[in-house]
Amino acid sequence: MTAPARGAHPFFHAPRRPAPSLARTHSAAEVAAGLRGELAGLGVELAGALPAQPFVLPRRSYDELFVVGKVLLGLVRRAVLSLGPTWPERLVALGADPADHPLFSGLDNTETDYCAMMARADIVVGEAGPQLLGFDVGDAFGGPHETHAFTRVWRRTHTEDGRPPFTGHDPLAARAAAFEDVCTRRGLPRALAVIAPPGGTARPGDGRFPGHLPERLPERDLEHFRARGFEAALFAPEELPGALGRPGKLRYPLGLRAFAPGDRSQGGARVEPVRAAQRAGLLLLPPQSGGLLDNKKALALVSEGLPWMTRGERGLVDRWLPWTRISVAGRTRWHGTEQELPGLLWGERERFVLKSAVRAAGRPPLVGRECGARVWAAAVERAFREGDSVVQEYVEPAGTLVELTDGDTTWMSRLAPVLSPMLFGGRPGGCWVRSRLEDGATSQNAVLAWTRDAGR
């Protein structure tokens, strides 16, 4: 049995459970080979250190991640819906660029029904427990295939009493179940078109090499949907709408949008075939409206508090969401005081992070404690001038020990993880984790839970 490591946060520690590495039944070389085989073609950086074990949490902590994500996603959705009666009006209210949202279907009820269908929360564990940094909603975000692949390896290479000692939700199964729900609700056949650019799905910002395209993703999407009883086929946007069948009675009435249309619309690139397919009757999911839930201004509205929020909801926001505000000059509440927001940021630089409200803006978050006063002041001035950013209170992430390997040896490293629980149609859909290594590389893994926590 093991005691918690000195300084370990209780969120990471399962009392009276052994170290996960003690359940490993394969050599470091076999683990590394298994990971390289499962992850090949998914865009995961495989050079250097690999995890030698799953990232394992107590079941109570694992379950809490999905509660945090679901509750706060629901509040963000309501906050966006409250901004106007239609999706184009909500887009204007958030100051979003229509060019980043070229595939609004024009069917407001459909957009509303499915805007939160696919989402990933990014969470760090601070002194007070899990803290939500933001959401990735709708587009082809990273995590589902990676988490599925890591989990397959861990189930083969770790056993206890002849069984895997860890459990976790399968993101690909949860996603397929969400699409099954859509078919049942709408009376559609299980016939799915996976819409992806030739060569794979680009997912910038997920720790991959610039320009890298995970080529195996669309094919793996087809495999998993077919295994669940779907007729599924892959189409490039340029093949639409003709390849789907005649309008009004499409052979594939349901589409998985495996690309970010904002990326493809640069310079007016080819989104018109996809629009034509929508006009012909294709239900394309996730819908374009999810991108507004992704906007960090919506998160700031929830943080500040909205009139319809209950006392209980405000309490959960205070517990799980770091203080977040839109970069608009004015007075704001800050830890029980009234402050002018620009002056607060200039005077307390080390306590804040400045972020673009929209991921497509391409500006990385600026951490006040990691930059000089002159750089910070210039960035704050620009943010208030443009009104396109949010400021969030910095959360010092708790670290935990994880075993790594190069395929020959193993060693323990203390990492500060970003935990990313995924939701599909409201279902828990597995959890991805990323950590920055000392050499600047990004380590990835699947988050799992002990099958049997001691004392449960």
C-alpha positions in Angstrom: 0.0 0.0 0.0 1.1 3.6 -0.6 0.8 6.8 1.3 0.3 10.0 -0.7 3.5 11.6 -1.9 4.6 14.6 0.1 2.6 17.6 -1.0 0.3 15.5 -3.2 -3.2 17.0 -3.7 -5.9 14.7 -2.4 -7.7 15.0 -5.7 -5.0 12.8 -7.3 -4.6 10.3 -4.4 -6.6 7.1 -4.0 -6.2 6.0 -0.3 -4.7 2.5 0.2 -4.3 1.9 -3.5 -0.9 0.7 -4.9 1.1 2.7 -7.4 -0.4 2.1 -10.9 3.0 0.8 -12.1 2.7 -2.2 -9.8 -0.2 -3.5 -12.0 1.9 -3.4 -15.1 2.4 -6.8 -16.6 4.5 -5.8 -19.7 8.0 -4.4 -20.1 8.7 -0.8 -20.8 9.7 -1.8 -24.4 6.3 -3.6 -24.9 4.4 -0.6 -23.5 6.2 1.8 -25.8 5.7 -0.4 -28.8 2.0 -0.8 -28.0 1.6 3.0 -27.7 3.4 3.7 -30.9 1.2 1.1 -32.7 -2.1 2.4 -31.4 -1.3 6.1 -31.7 0.3 6.0 -35.2 -1.4 8.4 -37.6 -3.2 10.3 -34.9 -0.9 13.2 -34.7 0.5 12.4 -31.3 4.1 13.3 -30.7 5.8 10.0 -30.0 9.5 11.1 -29.8 11.1 11.2 -26.4 9.2 10.3 -23.2 6.0 8.3 -23.3 3.8 7.5 -20.3 4.6 4.1 -18.8 1.2 3.9 -17.0 -2.3 5.4 -17.3 -3.1 8.6 -15.4 -5.2 7.1 -12.7 -7.6 9.0 -10.3 -9.8 8.0 -7.5 -13.3 7.2 -8.8 -14.7 10.2 -6.9 -12.3 12.6 -8.6 -12.8 11.1 -12.0 -16.6 11.4 -11.7 -16.3 15.0 -10.5 -14.5 16.1 -13.7 -17.6 15.2 -15.7 -19.9 16.9 -13.2 -17.9 20.1 -13.5 -17.9 20.0 -17.3 -21.6 19.2 -17.6 -22.8 21.8 -15.1 -20.7 24.6 -16.4 -21.4 23.7 -20.0 -25.1 23.9 -19.3 -24.7 27.4 -17.7 -22.6 28.6 -20.7 -25.3 27.3 -23.1 -28.0 29.1 -21.2 -25.9 32.3 -21.1 -25.4 32.2 -24.9 -29.1 31.5 -25.5 -30.0 34.5 -23.3 -28.1 36.9 -25.6 -30.8 37.0 -28.3 -33.7 35.2 -29.9 -31.7 33.8 -32.9 -28.2 32.5 -33.4 -27.1 35.3 -35.8 -28.2 37.8 -33.1 -26.2 35.9 -30.5 -23.2 35.9 -32.7 -23.4 39.7 -33.0 -23.9 40.0 -29.2 -20.6 38.1 -28.6 -18.7 40.2 -31.1 -17.9 37.1 -33.1 -16.7 37.2 -36.7 -19.4 35.7 -39.1 -16.5 34.5 -41.3 -15.6 32.0 -38.5 -19.1 30.6 -38.6 -20.0 30.1 -42.2 -22.1 26.9 -41.7 -25.0 28.1 -39.6 -27.9 26.0 -40.9 -30.6 28.6 -40.6 -32.6 26.2 -38.5 -32.5 27.8 -35.1 -34.2 25.0 -33.3 -31.8 22.4 -34.6 -28.8 24.6 -33.8 -30.2 25.0 -30.2 -30.9 21.3 -29.8 -27.4 20.2 -30.7 -25.1 23.2 -29.9 -23.6 21.4 -26.9 -23.6 18.0 -28.4 -19.8 17.6 -28.4 -17.6 19.4 -25.9 -14.3 19.1 -24.1 -13.6 20.9 -20.9 -10.0 21.9 -20.0 -9.5 21.7 -16.2 -6.5 22.1 -13.9 -6.5 21.1 -10.2 -5.7 24.1 -8.0 -5.5 24.3 -4.3 -9.3 24.4 -4.0 -9.8 21.4 -6.4 -10.8 21.3 -10.1 -10.9 24.6 -11.9 -12.3 25.0 -15.5 -10.1 27.0 -17.8 -12.3 26.8 -20.8 -14.3 24.7 -23.3 -13.6 23.4 -26.7 -17.1 22.9 -28.3 -18.2 21.5 -31.6 -15.3 21.3 -34.0 -12.9 18.4 -34.4 -11.2 18.9 -31.1 -8.4 16.6 -29.9 -8.9 13.9 -27.3 -11.4 11.2 -28.4 -9.2 9.0 -30.5 -6.1 9.6 -28.4 -8.0 8.6 -25.2 -9.4 5.6 -26.8 -6.0 4.5 -28.1 -4.2 5.0 -24.8 -6.9 3.1 -22.9 -6.6 0.1 -25.3 -2.9 -0.2 -24.4 -3.4 0.2 -20.7 -6.1 -2.5 -20.6 -3.6 -4.9 -22.3 -0.6 -4.0 -20.2 -2.0 -3.6 -16.7 -3.9 -6.2 -14.7 -4.7 -7.0 -11.1 -6.1 -10.4 -10.1 -6.4 -11.2 -13.8 -8.5 -8.1 -14.7 -7.7 -4.5 -15.6 -7.7 -2.5 -12.4 -8.7 0.7 -14.1 -11.9 1.8 -15.8 -13.0 4.8 -17.9 -15.6 6.0 -20.3 -14.9 5.4 -24.0 -15.2 8.6 -26.0 -15.9 6.9 -29.3 -18.7 4.8 -27.9 -20.2 7.8 -26.2 -20.0 9.8 -29.5 -21.7 7.0 -31.4 -24.4 6.7 -28.8 -25.1 10.5 -29.1 -25.6 10.0 -32.9 -27.8 7.0 -32.2 -30.0 9.3 -30.1 -30.3 11.8 -32.9 -31.4 9.1 -35.3 -34.0 7.8 -32.9 -35.3 11.2 -32.1 -35.6 12.3 -35.7 -36.6 9.0 -37.3 -33.4 8.9 -39.4 -31.7 5.8 -40.7 -28.3 5.0 -39.3 -26.5 6.3 -42.3 -23.6 8.7 -41.7 -21.4 10.8 -43.9 -18.1 11.7 -42.3 -17.1 15.0 -43.9 -13.3 15.6 -43.8 -10.8 17.4 -46.0 -8.5 15.1 -48.1 -5.6 13.9 -46.0 -7.2 14.0 -42.6 -8.5 16.4 -40.0 -6.5 19.4 -39.0 -6.8 20.3 -35.3 -4.5 23.2 -34.6 -3.7 24.1 -31.0 -3.6 20.6 -29.6 0.1 20.2 -29.1 0.8 18.8 -32.5 3.5 19.7 -35.0 2.4 22.7 -37.1 0.6 21.6 -40.2 0.5 18.0 -39.2 -2.7 16.2 -40.4 -3.7 13.0 -38.4 -4.4 10.9 -41.5 -6.0 7.9 -39.9 -8.8 9.7 -38.0 -11.5 9.7 -40.7 -10.9 6.0 -41.4 -11.1 5.2 -37.7 -14.3 7.2 -37.4 -15.8 5.0 -40.1 -14.7 1.8 -38.3 -16.2 2.8 -35.0 -19.5 3.9 -36.5 -19.8 0.8 -38.6 -19.1 -1.3 -35.6 -22.2 0.3 -33.9 -24.4 -0.6 -36.9 -24.1 2.6 -39.0 -23.7 2.7 -42.7 -20.9 5.2 -43.0 -18.8 6.7 -45.7 -16.1 9.3 -46.0 -16.6 12.4 -48.2 -14.4 15.4 -48.9 -16.4 18.7 -48.9 -15.8 19.1 -52.6 -17.8 16.0 -53.3 -21.0 17.5 -51.7 -23.9 17.5 -52.2 -24.1 15.2 -55.2 -22.4 12.2 -53.5 -25.0 12.1 -50.8 -28.0 11.3 -53.0 -30.8 13.4 -54.3 -32.2 16.3 -52.3 -34.9 15.5 -49.8 -34.0 11.8 -49.7 -30.3 11.7 -49.0 -28.6 8.3 -48.8 -26.7 9.8 -45.9 -29.0 12.3 -44.1 -26.6 12.7 -41.1 -23.1 14.1 -41.3 -20.2 14.2 -38.9 -18.3 17.5 -39.3 -14.7 16.5 -38.9 -13.2 19.8 -39.8 -13.3 23.4 -38.5 -15.0 25.5 -41.2 -13.3 28.7 -40.0 -10.0 27.1 -41.1 -11.4 26.2 -44.5 -13.1 29.5 -45.1 -10.0 31.6 -45.3 -10.0 33.5 -48.5 -13.5 32.1 -49.3 -12.3 28.5 -49.6 -14.8 25.8 -50.4 -17.5 25.7 -47.7 -20.2 26.3 -50.3 -20.6 22.6 -51.2 -21.2 21.9 -47.5 -23.8 24.7 -47.4 -25.4 23.1 -50.4 -25.6 19.8 -48.7 -27.3 21.4 -45.7 -29.8 23.0 -48.0 -30.4 19.5 -49.6 -31.3 18.1 -46.2 -28.0 17.0 -44.5 -28.1 17.3 -40.7 -24.5 18.3 -40.1 -23.3 17.7 -36.5 -21.8 19.2 -34.4 -23.6 22.3 -35.6 -21.9 25.7 -36.2 -23.7 27.1 -33.1 -21.3 25.2 -30.8 -18.6 27.6 -31.7 -20.4 30.4 -29.7 -20.3 28.2 -26.6 -16.6 27.9 -27.2 -16.3 31.8 -27.0 -14.7 32.7 -23.7 -16.9 35.8 -23.4 -19.7 33.4 -22.6 -17.6 31.9 -19.8 -17.0 35.4 -18.5 -20.7 36.1 -18.4 -21.3 33.0 -16.3 -18.4 34.0 -14.0 -19.7 37.4 -13.4 -23.2 36.1 -12.7 -26.5 36.4 -14.7 -29.9 37.4 -13.2 -31.4 33.9 -13.9 -28.7 32.0 -12.0 -29.8 30.5 -8.7 -27.8 30.8 -5.5 -26.8 27.1 -5.9 -25.5 27.7 -9.5 -23.6 30.8 -8.3 -22.0 28.6 -5.6 -20.9 26.0 -8.1 -19.4 28.7 -10.4 -17.5 30.2 -7.5 -16.2 26.7 -6.6 -15.2 25.5 -10.1 -14.6 28.5 -12.4 -11.8 31.0 -11.9 -12.8 34.7 -11.8 -13.1 35.6 -15.5 -14.1 39.0 -17.1 -14.4 40.4 -20.6 -11.8 43.1 -21.5 -14.2 46.0 -21.3 -13.4 49.0 -19.2 -15.6 49.5 -16.1 -15.9 48.6 -12.5 -16.1 45.0 -11.4 -16.2 42.9 -8.2 -12.9 41.4 -7.2 -12.7 39.3 -4.0 -15.2 41.4 -2.1 -14.0 44.8 -3.4 -15.1 47.1 -6.3 -12.2 47.7 -8.8 -11.7 49.4 -12.1 -10.8 46.5 -14.3 -7.9 48.0 -16.3 -6.2 49.4 -13.2 -6.7 46.0 -11.4 -4.9 44.2 -14.3 -2.0 46.7 -14.4 -1.6 46.6 -10.6 -1.9 42.8 -10.1 -0.2 41.4 -13.2 1.0 38.2 -11.6 -2.5 37.2 -10.6 -4.0 37.1 -14.2 -4.0 35.4 -17.6 -5.1 37.3 -20.7 -6.8 35.1 -23.3 -8.4 35.6 -26.8 -12.1 35.1 -26.6 -12.0 33.1 -29.8 -9.5 30.3 -30.4 -9.3 31.2 -34.1 -7.6 34.5 -33.2 -4.4 32.6 -32.9 -2.9 34.5 -29.9 -1.7 32.2 -27.2 -2.7 33.0 -23.6 -0.4 35.5 -21.9 0.4 34.6 -18.3 1.1 37.8 -16.3 3.7 36.2 -14.0 5.6 34.8 -17.0 6.0 38.1 -18.9 7.5 41.5 -18.2 5.5 44.5 -17.1 5.9 46.3 -20.5 4.7 43.3 -22.5 1.8 42.8 -20.2 0.8 46.5 -20.3 0.8 46.5 -24.1 -1.3 43.4 -24.3 -3.8 44.7 -21.8 -4.0 48.0 -23.7 -4.7 46.2 -26.9 -7.3 43.9 -25.3 -9.3 46.8 -23.9 -9.0 48.7 -27.2 -10.3 45.7 -29.2 -12.6 44.2 -26.6 -11.9 40.8 -28.0 -10.3 39.1 -25.0 -11.0 37.9 -21.5 -8.9 38.0 -18.4 -8.9 35.1 -16.0 -7.5 34.7 -12.5 -4.4 32.5 -12.6 -4.7 29.1 -11.0 -1.5 27.5 -9.7 -1.8 23.9 -10.9 -1.1 21.1 -8.5 1.4 18.5 -9.6 1.5 14.8 -9.3 4.0 12.0 -9.9 3.7 10.0 -13.2 5.9 7.3 -14.5 7.5 7.9 -18.0 9.5 5.7 -20.3 11.7 5.9 -23.4 11.1 2.3 -24.1 14.3 1.1 -22.2 14.0 2.6 -18.8 11.3 4.2 -16.6 11.5 7.2 -14.3 9.1 9.3 -12.2 8.4 12.8 -13.2 6.3 15.5 -11.5 3.7 16.9 -13.9 1.1 19.6 -13.7 -1.7 18.1 -15.8 -4.5 19.7 -17.8 -7.4 17.3 -17.5 -9.9 17.3 -20.4 -13.2 15.4 -19.7 -15.4 15.1 -22.8 -19.1 15.1 -23.2 -21.2 13.7 -26.0 -24.9 14.4 -25.9 -24.6 14.9 -22.2 -22.8 11.6 -21.7 -19.4 11.3 -20.1 -17.0 10.5 -22.9 -13.6 9.7 -21.5 -10.9 12.1 -20.3 -7.7 13.2 -22.0 -4.7 14.6 -20.2 -1.8 16.7 -21.4 1.3 17.9 -19.4 4.3 20.0 -20.3 7.6 18.2 -19.9 10.8 19.8 -18.8 12.2 19.8 -22.4 9.1 21.7 -23.6 7.4 18.7 -25.3 3.8 17.8 -24.5 3.0 14.5 -22.8 -0.4 13.0 -23.5 -2.4 10.2 -21.8 -5.8 8.9 -20.9 -7.3 9.5 -17.5 -8.8 6.4 -15.9 -10.2 5.6 -12.5 -9.5 2.8 -10.1 -12.2 0.1 -10.6 -12.5 -0.4 -6.9 -11.5 2.5 -4.6 -10.7 1.3 -1.2 -13.4 2.1 1.3 -16.2 2.5 -1.4 
